[in-house]
Amino acid sequence: IASRITSRPGSSAYFVGSVVSYANDVKERVLGVPADVLENPGAVSEPCARAMVEGVRALMHATHAVSTTGIAGPDGGTDRKPVGTVYIGIATPEGTCVEHHVFPGDRAAVIAATADRALTLLLEAVS
């Protein structure tokens, strides 16, 4: 998502930074995701995406922020959280919302669909 934003000339006027919090430890230490959220319901959940987006917005002192957490595959899915399960958080001065999706396709397709939807939400939020 960050690379798609920063590939546009002039993005330094509105993009302040990003955090790739792949490890749960980084989600907790850097973004402030509570340990109990990471344990249950887990890193791929609405509460985690919400804490991540609010944490990165505060950390970056940004007006708007986006977070994603999910299972892109090919492994890692369960009956309850199949491959393609993604939560996308958006935080604005007006509040925070989180969307849940189950995107079809392979790893690349899930990642692309996640980035597309996250950027759409961000664009709608700033418009």
N, C-alpha and C positions, 0 to 999 in steps of 0.2 A: 504494500500500500504506500509506504513512504517513498519507495523508488518511483512509483508511478506519479506521485505528487511532485517530487523533486526533479523529475525528468523534464518538467515544463520550465522554460525560461522565466525568471522573475519569481519563482516560488519562495525565495528567501524573504519576500515581502509578507508572507502569511504562514509559512511552515516553520515551526520553532524546534521540532525534534521528534524523536520516537524512541520507544523501548521495545526490543524484542525479548519478551519474557517467556522464553520457551520452557525453562525449568520452573517448577513450582517454587523453589527457593527464591528465585528472582521475582516471581509474582508477589510473594509474601514480603521480602525485604525491601524491594524497590517500589512496588506499586501499592503495598499495604493491604493485599488480599489477606483476610483473616485465615489463620491455619485451620480453623474448624470448617470454613467453607471449602478449602482445598481437600480436606478429608471427606466431607460429606456435605453437599452433593458432589463435590469434585471440581477439578479444573475446567471441565467442559460442562458449564452450567450457567444459568442466568445470574445467580449471585456472584459468581466469579467474574463474568464479563462486566457486570455493573461495578464491582470493586476495582477492576482493572481500569476501566475508562475514567472513573472518578479519580483514581490514583494518578493516572498519567496526566489528566487535566491539571490536577493540583501540582504535580511535580514540574510540569512544563510551564506553569502559569499561563495556560492557554485559555482562550475563550471557548474553543470547541475541541473535542477529542473523540477518537474512535478506538474501539478495542475489538479484537476477534479472539475467539478460543474455540477449538474444535478438533475433530478427528478427520484428517484428510486422507488417511489410508496409506497404503493398501491394508495395513493391519491396524489393530487397536480398537476396532468396533465391538460392540456388544449388542445383545437384543434390545436393551434399553437405550443405548447410544450407538447406533450403527455408524459405519463409515459415512462421512458426509454431514454428520451432525455438527452444526456451527452455531455459536451465539455471537451476535454483533452488538456491541454497545455504542451508544452515541451520547455524549454529554455536552450540554450547552448551558448558557447562563439561565435558561428557563427550566432545566432539569435533565434527567437521564432516562433513557429508554433502552430496552434490549429486545432484539428480535431473535427468534429461534428459527433455524432452517435445517433442512436435510437436503443437501445438494447432491444431485446424481453425478456419476462419472468417476474417473480415476483421480488420483491425487492432484494432478495438474488442473483438471476441470474443477475440482472442489476449491482449490486455492484461487483460481481465476474467478469463479462465481462469488466467492467470499469477498475478494477485493472489489469486484464490480459493485456488489450490493453495499459494501461499506462506504465506497466513494460516492455512490448515489445518495445514501443517507446523509453523508457529510455535506454534499452539495445542496441538498434540500434544506439542511439545517442552517446553512450560511446565506441562503437566498432570501 
